[in-house]
Amino acid sequence: MAGKLNFSLVSPERELFNGLVDQVDAPGSEGDFGVLAGHAPFMTALKEGPVRVYNGGAVVTYEVRGGFADVTPEGLTILAEHAVEAI
């Protein structure tokens, strides 16, 4: 079984999510990307679009507008200019 990814989604107003997940898909400025545990480190700007968080068969979607994604050996952090949970 694959390991879990430590993921944090933060907007200027508040932290929307912080925890262990299976996968995160995000809208990078140079193309959409997905991150699993053990992904190679990188940093990219984000464009407007959905961030999908997969965990145990469930999917939660957040709508983001701008910001940055930072993948490190410790996990993925998204610092969004604006983010809300999609309904």
DSSP file with accessible surface (Angstrom, degrees, kcal/mol):
  #  RESIDUE AA STRUCTURE BP1 BP2  ACC     N-H-->O    O-->H-N    N-H-->O    O-->H-N    TCO  KAPPA ALPHA  PHI   PSI    X-CA   Y-CA   Z-CA
    1    1 A M              0   0  219      0, 0.0     2,-0.0     0, 0.0     0, 0.0   0.000 360.0 360.0 360.0 136.2    0.0    0.0    0.0
    2    2 A A        -     0   0   87      1,-0.1     0, 0.0    35,-0.0     0, 0.0  -0.352 360.0-107.8 -69.8 154.1    1.3    3.5   -0.9
    3    3 A G        -     0   0   49      1,-0.1    34,-0.5    34,-0.1     2,-0.3  -0.172  34.6 -99.5 -75.4 172.4    2.0    6.0    1.8
    4    4 A K        -     0   0   81     32,-0.1     2,-0.5    16,-0.0    18,-0.2  -0.649  27.1-128.6 -94.3 151.8    0.0    9.0    2.7
    5    5 A L  E     -A   21   0A   7     16,-3.4    16,-2.6    -2,-0.3     2,-0.6  -0.860  15.1-132.0-100.6 130.0    0.8   12.6    1.6
    6    6 A N  E     -A   20   0A  72     -2,-0.5    70,-2.5    68,-0.3     2,-0.4  -0.740  36.2-176.0 -80.8 119.0    0.8   15.3    4.1
    7    7 A F  E     -Ab  19  76A   0     12,-3.1    12,-2.4    -2,-0.6     2,-0.4  -0.957  16.6-178.4-127.1 136.8   -1.3   18.1    2.6
    8    8 A S  E     -Ab  18  77A  15     68,-2.1    70,-2.8    -2,-0.4     2,-0.5  -0.999   6.2-168.2-133.7 131.1   -2.0   21.7    3.7
    9    9 A L  E     +Ab  17  78A   0      8,-2.6     7,-2.1    -2,-0.4     8,-1.5  -0.983  15.9 178.1-119.4 119.4   -4.3   24.2    1.9
   10   10 A V  E     -Ab  15  79A  43     68,-2.9    70,-2.9    -2,-0.5     5,-0.2  -0.967  10.9-178.2-128.0 134.9   -4.0   27.8    3.2
   11   11 A S        -     0   0    8      3,-2.6    70,-0.2    -2,-0.4    71,-0.1  -0.774  47.2 -99.3-117.0 170.1   -5.7   31.0    2.1
   12   12 A P  S    S+     0   0   97      0, 0.0     3,-0.1     0, 0.0    70,-0.1   0.830 123.3  49.6 -59.5 -29.1   -5.2   34.5    3.6
   13   13 A E  S    S-     0   0  129      1,-0.2     2,-0.3    70,-0.1    69,-0.0   0.871 125.0 -38.2 -77.5 -39.0   -8.4   34.0    5.6
   14   14 A R        -     0   0  152     -3,-0.1    -3,-2.6     0, 0.0     2,-0.6  -0.989  62.7 -78.5-172.7 169.7   -7.7   30.6    7.1
   15   15 A E  E     -A   10   0A  97     -2,-0.3    -5,-0.2    -5,-0.2     3,-0.1  -0.794  37.3-173.7 -84.9 119.6   -6.3   27.1    6.8
   16   16 A L  E     +     0   0A  20     -7,-2.1     2,-0.3    -2,-0.6    -6,-0.2   0.779  65.7   7.1 -86.5 -31.2   -8.9   25.1    4.8
   17   17 A F  E     +A    9   0A  52     -8,-1.5    -8,-2.6     2,-0.0    -1,-0.3  -0.982  53.0 168.1-153.5 143.2   -7.3   21.7    5.1
   18   18 A N  E     +A    8   0A  94     -2,-0.3     2,-0.3   -10,-0.2   -10,-0.2  -0.835  41.5  78.7-155.0 113.6   -4.4   20.0    6.9
   19   19 A G  E    S-A    7   0A  21    -12,-2.4   -12,-3.1    -2,-0.3     2,-0.4  -0.986  75.5 -54.5 173.3-174.8   -3.9   16.3    7.1
   20   20 A L  E     +A    6   0A 105     -2,-0.3     2,-0.3   -14,-0.2   -14,-0.2  -0.744  53.4 168.5 -92.5 134.1   -2.9   13.0    5.4
   21   21 A V  E     -A    5   0A   0    -16,-2.6   -16,-3.4    -2,-0.4    34,-0.2  -0.867  41.5-124.5-138.2 169.8   -4.4   12.2    2.0
   22   22 A D  S    S-     0   0   53     32,-2.2    15,-0.5     1,-0.3     2,-0.3   0.873  86.5 -13.6 -82.9 -42.2   -3.9    9.7   -0.9
   23   23 A Q  E     -C   54   0A  64     31,-1.7    31,-3.0    13,-0.1     2,-0.4  -0.988  51.1-153.9-160.3 151.7   -3.5   12.2   -3.7
   24   24 A V  E     -CD  53  35A   0     11,-1.9    11,-2.7    -2,-0.3     2,-0.4  -0.999   7.6-163.6-132.5 130.9   -4.0   15.9   -4.6
   25   25 A D  E     +CD  52  34A  38     27,-2.5    27,-2.3    -2,-0.4     9,-0.2  -0.945  18.2 177.2-110.0 137.2   -4.7   17.3   -8.1
   26   26 A A  E     - D   0  33A   3      7,-2.8     7,-2.5    -2,-0.4     2,-1.2  -0.953  36.1-109.8-141.7 157.7   -4.1   21.0   -8.7
   27   27 A P  E     - D   0  32A   3      0, 0.0    20,-2.6     0, 0.0     5,-0.2  -0.671  38.3-166.8 -91.5  88.9   -4.3   23.6  -11.5
   28   28 A G  E >   -ED  46  31A   1     -2,-1.2     3,-1.6     3,-0.6    18,-0.3  -0.396  30.6-119.9 -72.4 152.8   -0.7   24.6  -12.2
   29   29 A S  T 3  S+     0   0   61     16,-2.8    17,-0.1     1,-0.3    -1,-0.1   0.763 117.5  41.4 -64.2 -24.3    0.1   27.7  -14.3
   30   30 A E  T 3  S-     0   0  185      1,-0.4    -1,-0.3    15,-0.4     2,-0.2   0.210 137.1 -45.6-106.0  12.9    2.0   25.4  -16.7
   31   31 A G  E <  S-D   28   0A  35     -3,-1.6    -3,-0.6     2,-0.0    -1,-0.4  -0.424  71.2 -70.7 134.8 150.8   -0.5   22.6  -16.6
   32   32 A D  E     -D   27   0A 115     -5,-0.2     2,-0.3    -2,-0.2    -7,-0.0  -0.341  52.6-173.3 -66.8 151.6   -2.6   20.6  -14.1
   33   33 A F  E     -D   26   0A  35     -7,-2.5    -7,-2.8    -2,-0.0     2,-0.3  -0.968  18.2-142.0-145.7 159.4   -0.6   18.2  -11.9
   34   34 A G  E     -D   25   0A  30     -2,-0.3     2,-0.4    -9,-0.2    -9,-0.2  -0.939  12.3-155.6-122.9 147.4   -1.2   15.4   -9.4
   35   35 A V  E     +D   24   0A   0    -11,-2.7   -11,-1.9    -2,-0.3     2,-0.3  -0.990  12.5 175.8-128.4 130.1    0.9   14.7   -6.2
   36   36 A L    >   -     0   0   95     -2,-0.4     3,-1.6   -13,-0.2   -13,-0.1  -0.775  49.8 -69.6-117.1 169.0    1.2   11.4   -4.4
   37   37 A A  T 3  S+     0   0   38    -15,-0.5   -32,-0.1   -34,-0.5    -1,-0.1  -0.293 122.1  26.2 -57.5 138.8    3.4   10.6   -1.4
   38   38 A G  T 3  S+     0   0   85      1,-0.2    -1,-0.2    35,-0.2    36,-0.0   0.561  84.4 159.1  83.6   9.6    7.1   10.5   -2.4
   39   39 A H    <   -     0   0   73     -3,-1.6    -1,-0.2    33,-0.1    36,-0.1  -0.301  50.4 -97.1 -63.9 148.2    6.7   13.0   -5.3
   40   40 A A        -     0   0   67      1,-0.1    -1,-0.1    33,-0.0    31,-0.1  -0.386  49.3 -98.1 -63.1 142.2    9.8   14.8   -6.5
   41   41 A P        +     0   0   87      0, 0.0     2,-0.3     0, 0.0    31,-0.2  -0.327  59.1 142.4 -63.9 141.1   10.2   18.3   -5.0
   42   42 A F  E     -F   71   0A  63     29,-1.3    29,-3.2    -3,-0.1     2,-0.4  -0.961  35.3-141.2-166.2 165.9    9.0   21.3   -7.1
   43   43 A M  E     +F   70   0A 121     -2,-0.3     2,-0.3    27,-0.2    27,-0.2  -0.994  24.4 168.0-134.4 141.3    7.3   24.6   -6.8
   44   44 A T  E     -F   69   0A  23     25,-2.2    25,-2.8    -2,-0.4     2,-0.2  -0.991  34.4-110.7-149.7 155.1    4.8   26.2   -9.2
   45   45 A A  E     -F   68   0A  35     -2,-0.3   -16,-2.8    23,-0.2   -15,-0.4  -0.520  36.0-132.3 -78.1 154.4    2.4   29.0   -9.5
   46   46 A L  B     -E   28   0A  11     21,-2.6    21,-0.4   -18,-0.3   -18,-0.2  -0.829  12.0-154.9-109.2 149.4   -1.3   28.1   -9.6
   47   47 A K        -     0   0   98    -20,-2.6     2,-0.1    -2,-0.3    17,-0.1  -0.601  44.9 -70.1-106.7 175.4   -4.0   29.3  -12.0
   48   48 A E  S    S+     0   0  135     -2,-0.2    17,-0.2    17,-0.2    -1,-0.1  -0.459  86.6  85.8 -67.0 135.4   -7.8   29.5  -11.2
   49   49 A G  E    S- G   0  64A  10     15,-2.2    15,-2.8    -2,-0.1     2,-0.2  -0.952  73.5 -41.7 160.0-174.1   -9.4   26.1  -11.0
   50   50 A P  E     - G   0  63A  35      0, 0.0     2,-0.5     0, 0.0    13,-0.2  -0.560  30.4-157.0 -86.1 142.3  -10.2   23.1   -8.8
   51   51 A V  E     - G   0  62A   0     11,-3.1    11,-2.6    -2,-0.2     2,-0.5  -0.986  18.7-159.2-108.9 117.9   -7.9   21.4   -6.2
   52   52 A R  E     -CG  25  61A 100    -27,-2.3   -27,-2.5    -2,-0.5     2,-0.6  -0.896   4.5-161.5-105.5 127.4   -9.2   17.8   -5.8
   53   53 A V  E     -CG  24  60A   5      7,-3.0     7,-2.3    -2,-0.5     2,-0.5  -0.934   5.9-161.9-111.2 117.9   -8.2   16.0   -2.6
   54   54 A Y  E     +CG  23  59A  67    -31,-3.0   -32,-2.2    -2,-0.6   -31,-1.7  -0.874  19.3 159.0-103.4 130.5   -8.5   12.2   -2.7
   55   55 A N  E >   - G   0  58A  59      3,-2.6     3,-2.0    -2,-0.5   -34,-0.1  -0.868  67.3 -22.9-156.2 114.7   -8.7   10.2    0.5
   56   56 A G  T 3  S-     0   0   67     -2,-0.3     3,-0.1     1,-0.3    -2,-0.0   0.831 125.4 -48.4  58.1  36.0  -10.0    6.7    1.1
   57   57 A G  T 3  S+     0   0   80      1,-0.3    -1,-0.3     0, 0.0     2,-0.3   0.271 117.1 110.3  88.9 -12.8  -12.3    6.8   -1.9
   58   58 A A  E <   -G   55   0A  59     -3,-2.0    -3,-2.6     2,-0.0     2,-0.4  -0.698  52.2-156.0 -95.3 149.5  -13.8   10.2   -1.1
   59   59 A V  E     -G   54   0A  73     -2,-0.3     2,-0.4    -5,-0.2    -5,-0.2  -0.993   7.0-171.7-127.2 126.5  -13.0   13.4   -3.1
   60   60 A V  E     -G   53   0A  50     -7,-2.3    -7,-3.0    -2,-0.4     2,-0.4  -0.970  12.2-154.4-115.8 133.1  -13.3   16.9   -1.7
   61   61 A T  E     -G   52   0A  35     -2,-0.4    25,-2.9    25,-0.3     2,-0.4  -0.913   9.9-172.4-113.8 135.2  -12.9   19.8   -4.2
   62   62 A Y  E     -GH  51  85A  12    -11,-2.6   -11,-3.1    -2,-0.4     2,-0.5  -0.947  19.6-136.2-118.8 141.2  -11.7   23.3   -3.4
   63   63 A E  E     -GH  50  84A  78     21,-3.0    21,-1.8    -2,-0.4     2,-0.3  -0.885  28.0-173.1 -97.5 125.4  -11.9   26.2   -5.9
   64   64 A V  E     -GH  49  83A   1    -15,-2.8   -15,-2.2    -2,-0.5     2,-0.4  -0.872  19.7-159.1-119.3 153.1   -8.7   28.3   -5.9
   65   65 A R  E     - H   0  82A 123     17,-2.2    17,-0.6     1,-0.3    16,-0.5  -0.928  62.8 -40.3-129.8 104.1   -7.6   31.5   -7.6
   66   66 A G  E    S+     0   0A  13     -2,-0.4    15,-1.1    15,-0.2    16,-0.5   0.132  78.2 110.9  70.6 173.0   -3.9   32.0   -7.8
   67   67 A G  E     - H   0  80A   5    -21,-0.4   -21,-2.6    13,-0.3     2,-0.3  -0.803  59.2 -70.7 121.9-160.0   -1.2   31.2   -5.4
   68   68 A F  E     -FH  45  79A 110     11,-2.4    11,-2.8    -2,-0.3     2,-0.4  -0.969  22.2-149.1-138.2 150.7    1.6   28.7   -5.2
   69   69 A A  E     -FH  44  78A   0    -25,-2.8   -25,-2.2    -2,-0.3     2,-0.5  -0.978  13.5-168.3-118.7 135.1    2.1   25.0   -4.6
   70   70 A D  E     -FH  43  77A  57      7,-2.8     7,-2.3    -2,-0.4     2,-0.5  -0.971   2.5-166.7-128.1 113.9    5.3   23.7   -2.9
   71   71 A V  E     +FH  42  76A   3    -29,-3.2   -29,-1.3    -2,-0.5     5,-0.2  -0.902  19.6 162.3-101.3 124.2    6.1   20.0   -2.9
   72   72 A T  E >   - H   0  75A  40      3,-3.0     3,-1.5    -2,-0.5   -34,-0.2  -0.794  57.9 -92.7-127.7 173.5    8.8   19.0   -0.5
   73   73 A P  T 3  S+     0   0  110      0, 0.0   -35,-0.2     0, 0.0     3,-0.1   0.787 127.2  57.0 -59.5 -22.1    9.9   15.6    1.0
   74   74 A E  T 3  S-     0   0  140      1,-0.3     2,-0.3   -69,-0.1   -68,-0.3   0.648 120.9 -91.9 -83.1 -18.5    7.5   16.5    3.9
   75   75 A G  E <   - H   0  72A   7     -3,-1.5    -3,-3.0   -36,-0.1     2,-0.4  -0.959  52.8 -42.2 145.1-158.9    4.5   16.9    1.6
   76   76 A L  E     -bH   7  71A   1    -70,-2.5   -68,-2.1    -2,-0.3     2,-0.4  -0.942  39.3-173.8-117.0 130.5    2.5   19.4   -0.4
   77   77 A T  E     -bH   8  70A  54     -7,-2.3    -7,-2.8    -2,-0.4     2,-0.5  -0.991   5.3-164.5-121.8 128.5    1.5   23.0    0.7
   78   78 A I  E     -bH   9  69A   0    -70,-2.8   -68,-2.9    -2,-0.4     2,-0.7  -0.973   3.0-168.2-112.4 122.6   -0.8   25.2   -1.3
   79   79 A L  E     -bH  10  68A  98    -11,-2.8   -11,-2.4    -2,-0.5     2,-0.3  -0.927  19.7-168.1-106.7 101.0   -0.8   28.9   -0.5
   80   80 A A  E     - H   0  67A   5    -70,-2.9   -13,-0.3    -2,-0.7     3,-0.2  -0.716  29.9-143.9 -97.3 142.2   -3.8   30.2   -2.4
   81   81 A E  E    S+     0   0A 133    -15,-1.1     2,-0.3   -16,-0.5   -15,-0.2   0.853  96.1   1.8 -65.7 -34.8   -4.7   33.8   -3.0
   82   82 A H  E    S+ H   0  65A  55    -17,-0.6   -17,-2.2   -16,-0.5     2,-0.3  -0.963  75.3 169.6-151.7 135.9   -8.3   32.8   -2.6
   83   83 A A  E     + H   0  64A   5     -2,-0.3     2,-0.3   -19,-0.2   -19,-0.2  -0.984   4.0 169.8-152.0 138.8   -9.8   29.3   -1.8
   84   84 A V  E     - H   0  63A  66    -21,-1.8   -21,-3.0    -2,-0.3     2,-0.3  -0.982  41.1-102.7-142.0 151.9  -13.2   27.9   -0.9
   85   85 A E  E     - H   0  62A 108     -2,-0.3   -23,-0.3   -23,-0.3     2,-0.2  -0.585  42.7-121.4 -74.3 131.2  -14.6   24.5   -0.6
   86   86 A A              0   0   36    -25,-2.9   -25,-0.3    -2,-0.3    -1,-0.1  -0.491 360.0 360.0 -73.0 145.1  -16.8   23.7   -3.7
   87   87 A I              0   0  218     -2,-0.2    -1,-0.1   -25,-0.0   -25,-0.0  -0.752 360.0 360.0-101.6 360.0  -20.4   22.8   -3.0
